[in-house]
Amino acid sequence: GAVVSQHPSWVICKSGTSVKIECRSLDFQATTMFWYRQFPKQSLMLMATSNEGSKATYEQGVEKDKFLINHASLTLSTLTVTSAHPEDSSFYICSAPHGQGRFEAFFGQGTRLTVV
Amino acid sequence: GDSVTQMEGPVTLSEEAFLTINCTYTATGYPSLFWYVQYPGEGLQLLLKATKADDKGSNKGFEATYRKETTSFHLEKGSVQVSDSAVYFCALLNYGGSQGNLIFGKGTKLSVKP
């Protein structure tokens, strides 16, 4: 199947700093990528839809100035957590739809962010 | 809005036991249904899917049947192995305006003991 690579797999940062997470589709082009956040013992919640060549679409309640998304090319989307706080600590995971009908989503490995 | 409800875990079974993880959904129209699996330290992988009522998805000994009358998509396996230990997510995709965004259940952690 298609491969989506996410980097880094884990990161620890200090409060107030910014962290960039990359999501790459390795063997297909993705005009759309999705960013999810997973809290402990919770489901994956969609944060935003990343669109190549245009602005991201954020879900209600997600601060677009805090979670900056850039879809620079057909194979790369980045999520930057700006001025991180401990409450931003979470598991972030990206996905890209691919295949006939685009009804299958391929996921990156996820990024464990810890803000201290 | 659309939603997915799956049984809470963790579920602990002995090797070769029978597995059922319940999943029910609420959606308008005719969504596609999926089970994803997340092994420790890895991303999500598609386990199986069903795109219309009465379809049965199957993979690696796991099965799930799309039951529209009960709005369910329960995951089953006749004989689990230690290597099946993972977190399992039920998900739906509703085609109305969607481009591949999945709505997930909370996940069920399965631990299989030798």
Interface residues (C-beta under 8 A of the other chain):
Chain A: G1 V4 Q6 S9 T32 F34 K41 Q42 S43 L44 L46 T49 I93 S95 A96 P97 R102 F103 E104 A105 F106 F107 G108 Q109 G110
Chain B: V4 S32 Y36 G41 E42 G43 L44 Q45 L46 K49 T51 F89 L93 Y95 Q99 G100 N101 L102 I103 F104 G105 K106 G107
